[in-house]
């Protein structure tokens, strides 16, 4: 059939994969951090306090004082290529795209900041992606991470007249391929250390305790990841939660308190991994590799090592090939 001359060009159909991570400011300065925090902390999935109560607090004390402090923290980990989270997520998308081949378009986006999920979905649709897998890179499911990433994607899709078919990547906290990727990565990192750790601490991002009571599976999935990791490694594995914010009661045990307790129990040499993070970011590089290290040494520890996230390593790409390949079943061979 001959199309009319004014008919828009329709690209050849493609399969798309959108890797999604949490987000980052555009630059390590107070103004950029303020914009980022305003978006992040206005998400009802992240802060569940009613907006009429929360927004005056956010727009007042928090956004007038916290950006400068956070900008200083970002400056300590920022790279020549930009934010570590953006650098590693972009590299992962590029490597995964090469591994999956020409039949799949792999893109990446951030839930907060840039590149925005809606912008990436619009570009993927324009490129011909009529089937898209949304892949939030959070091994453990939480409403404040996986769910809000999917929310943003669905909100963008709601504005499209011609929507692609969509699937979502489920959490993979106990997937054998994920545990094996962690084991291989951790053992390789430990082998390169100049000391032998007495134990490994698996530090996960914290969540308010009320999220557990409301039915969020994050705590239970984190505990299972730590247990399976301990079974896979020939090393004692402890677990904790980091990144507290505000006055609410948070999941315990807390990371720095756990490190101090381990010192009291005779642990002098520690390695810390962060298996709830797919890529290194402010929370791993500044909060753990710098601040938690200082706390451990101040408590009497002797040797501290932060073990990198999977990032765009060979272990990560093998893992994502397996996870994503499984989810694309029926769409591609």
ZAMI-315761 format. One line per 5 residues: number of its first residue (from 1); their letters; for each residue x, y, z of C-alpha. Coordinates in steps of 0.5 Angstrom, whole numbers, plus 2048, in hexadecimal, padded with zeros to 3 digits. Layout:
<nodes>
NUM) a) X Y Z; ...
</nodes>
This chain:
<nodes>
1) xxxxx) 800 800 800; 803 807 7FE; 802 80C 804; 800 813 803; 805 818 802
6) xxxxx) 804 81B 809; 804 815 80D; 809 815 812; 80F 811 812; 80E 80B 816
11) xxxxx) 815 808 818; 816 800 818; 814 7FD 81F; 819 7FC 824; 819 7F9 82B
16) xxxxx) 81B 7FE 830; 81E 7FD 837; 81E 803 83C; 823 802 842; 821 807 848
21) xxxxx) 825 809 84E; 823 80E 853; 826 815 851; 82B 81A 852; 82C 821 852
26) xxxxx) 82E 824 84B; 834 827 84F; 838 827 856; 835 82E 858; 830 830 85C
31) xxxxx) 82B 833 857; 82B 82C 853; 82B 828 85A; 825 82D 85C; 821 82B 855
36) xxxxx) 822 824 856; 820 823 85D; 81A 827 85C; 818 822 857; 81A 81C 85B
41) xxxxx) 817 81E 862; 811 820 85E; 80F 819 85C; 809 816 860; 80D 80F 860
46) xxxxx) 813 812 863; 810 816 869; 809 814 86B; 807 81A 86F; 801 81E 86C
51) xxxxx) 804 823 868; 800 829 86C; 805 827 872; 80B 825 86E; 80C 82A 868
56) xxxxx) 80D 830 86D; 812 82C 871; 815 82A 86A; 815 831 867; 817 834 86E
61) xxxxx) 81D 831 872; 81F 82B 86D; 820 82F 867; 823 835 86A; 828 831 86E
66) xxxxx) 829 82A 86B; 82B 82C 864; 832 82F 866; 834 829 86A; 832 824 865
71) xxxxx) 835 828 860; 83C 827 864; 83B 820 864; 83A 81F 85D; 840 823 85B
76) xxxxx) 844 81E 85F; 842 818 85A; 840 81C 854; 844 81A 84E; 847 81D 847
81) xxxxx) 841 81A 844; 83C 81C 849; 838 819 84E; 83B 811 850; 833 80F 84F
86) xxxxx) 832 812 849; 839 80F 846; 838 808 848; 831 808 846; 833 80B 83F
91) xxxxx) 839 806 83E; 834 800 840; 82F 802 83B; 834 802 836; 838 7FC 838
96) xxxxx) 831 7F8 838; 82F 7FB 832; 835 7F8 82E; 834 7F1 832; 82C 7F1 830
101) xxxxx) 82E 7F3 829; 82B 7F7 823; 824 7F4 824; 823 7F8 82B; 824 7FF 82D
106) xxxxx) 826 800 834; 825 807 837; 826 80A 83E; 822 80F 842; 822 812 849
111) xxxxx) 81C 812 84D; 81E 819 850; 822 81E 84C; 824 81C 845; 824 819 840
116) xxxxx) 81C 818 842; 818 812 841; 813 815 83D; 818 818 838; 81B 812 837
121) xxxxx) 815 80E 836; 813 813 831; 819 813 82D; 819 80B 82D; 812 80B 82A
126) xxxxx) 814 810 825; 81A 80B 823; 815 806 822; 815 802 829; 80E 7FF 829
131) xxxxx) 810 7FA 82F; 813 7FD 835; 816 7FA 83B; 816 7FE 841; 81C 7FC 845
136) xxxxx) 81D 800 84C; 824 7FD 84E; 822 7FC 855; 823 7F5 858; 81E 7F6 85E
141) xxxxx) 817 7F8 85C; 815 7FF 860; 80F 803 85F; 814 809 85F; 819 806 85A
146) xxxxx) 816 801 855; 80F 803 855; 810 80B 855; 814 809 84E; 80F 805 84B
151) xxxxx) 80A 80B 84D; 80E 810 84A; 80E 80C 843; 807 80A 844; 805 812 844
156) xxxxx) 809 813 83E; 806 80D 83A; 7FF 810 83C; 801 816 838; 802 812 832
161) xxxxx) 7FD 811 82D; 800 80B 82A; 803 807 830; 809 802 82F; 807 7FB 833
166) xxxxx) 80B 7FB 839; 80E 7F6 83E; 811 7F8 845; 817 7F4 848; 816 7F1 84E
171) xxxxx) 81A 7F1 854; 820 7EC 854; 822 7EC 85B; 823 7E5 85C; 824 7E3 855
176) xxxxx) 82A 7DE 854; 82D 7E2 84F; 82D 7E8 853; 830 7E5 859; 835 7E2 855
181) xxxxx) 837 7E9 852; 838 7EB 859; 83C 7E5 85B; 841 7E6 855; 841 7ED 856
186) xxxxx) 842 7ED 85D; 847 7E8 85D; 84B 7EB 857; 84C 7F2 85B; 84E 7EE 862
191) xxxxx) 853 7EB 85E; 856 7F1 85C; 856 7F4 863; 85D 7F5 867; 85A 7F2 86D
196) xxxxx) 855 7EC 86F; 84E 7EE 871; 84B 7EB 878; 844 7EC 875; 840 7EF 870
201) xxxxx) 83B 7F4 871; 835 7F5 86C; 832 7FC 86D; 82B 7FD 86A; 828 804 869
206) xxxxx) 823 805 86F; 81C 806 86F; 817 809 874; 815 803 879; 80E 804 877
211) xxxxx) 80F 802 870; 810 7FB 872; 809 7FB 877; 805 7FE 871; 807 7F8 86D
216) xxxxx) 80E 7FA 869; 812 7F4 867; 818 7F8 867; 81B 7F6 86E; 819 7EE 86D
221) xxxxx) 81D 7EE 866; 823 7F2 869; 823 7ED 86E; 823 7E7 869; 828 7EA 865
226) xxxxx) 82D 7EB 86B; 82B 7E3 86D; 82D 7E1 866; 833 7E5 865; 835 7E2 86C
231) xxxxx) 834 7DB 869; 838 7DC 863; 83E 7DF 866; 843 7DC 86B; 843 7E2 86F
236) xxxxx) 83E 7E4 875; 839 7E9 872; 835 7EE 876; 830 7F3 874; 82E 7FA 875
241) xxxxx) 82A 800 873; 82D 807 871; 82A 80E 86F; 826 810 874; 822 817 873
246) xxxxx) 81D 81A 878; 81B 818 87F; 817 812 87D; 819 80B 880; 81D 808 87A
251) xxxxx) 81E 800 879; 824 7FE 87D; 829 7FC 87E; 82D 803 87C; 833 802 878
256) xxxxx) 838 807 87C; 835 804 883; 836 7FD 880; 83D 7FE 87E; 83F 801 885
261) xxxxx) 83B 7FB 888; 840 7F6 884; 846 7FA 886; 844 7F8 88D; 843 7F1 88B
266) xxxxx) 84A 7F1 889; 849 7F2 882; 84F 7F6 880; 84F 7F5 878; 849 7F6 874
271) xxxxx) 846 7F6 86D; 840 7FA 86B; 83B 7F8 865; 835 7FC 863; 831 7F6 860
276) xxxxx) 82A 7FB 860; 82E 7FF 85B; 82F 7FD 854; 834 803 852; 839 807 857
281) xxxxx) 836 80E 859; 836 813 85E; 833 80E 863; 839 809 862; 83F 80D 860
286) xxxxx) 83E 813 865; 839 810 86B; 83D 809 86B; 844 80A 868; 845 810 86C
291) xxxxx) 841 812 872; 840 80A 874; 847 809 873; 849 80F 878; 844 80C 87D
296) xxxxx) 846 805 87D; 84E 808 87E; 84C 80D 883; 848 807 887; 84F 803 887
301) xxxxx) 84F 7FF 880; 855 7FE 87C; 854 7FD 875; 84D 7FF 871; 84C 7FD 86A
306) xxxxx) 846 800 866; 844 7FA 860; 841 7FE 85A; 83A 7FC 857; 839 7F8 851
311) xxxxx) 839 7FE 84D; 83A 7FD 846; 83F 7F7 847; 83F 7F0 843; 83B 7ED 849
316) xxxxx) 836 7F2 849; 835 7F2 841; 835 7EA 842; 82F 7EB 847; 82B 7F0 843
321) xxxxx) 82C 7EC 83D; 828 7E6 841; 823 7EA 844; 821 7EE 83E; 822 7E8 83A
326) xxxxx) 81D 7E5 83E; 818 7EA 83E; 818 7EB 836; 816 7E4 835; 811 7E4 830
331) xxx) 813 7EB 82D; 81A 7E8 82B; 81E 7E2 82A
</nodes>
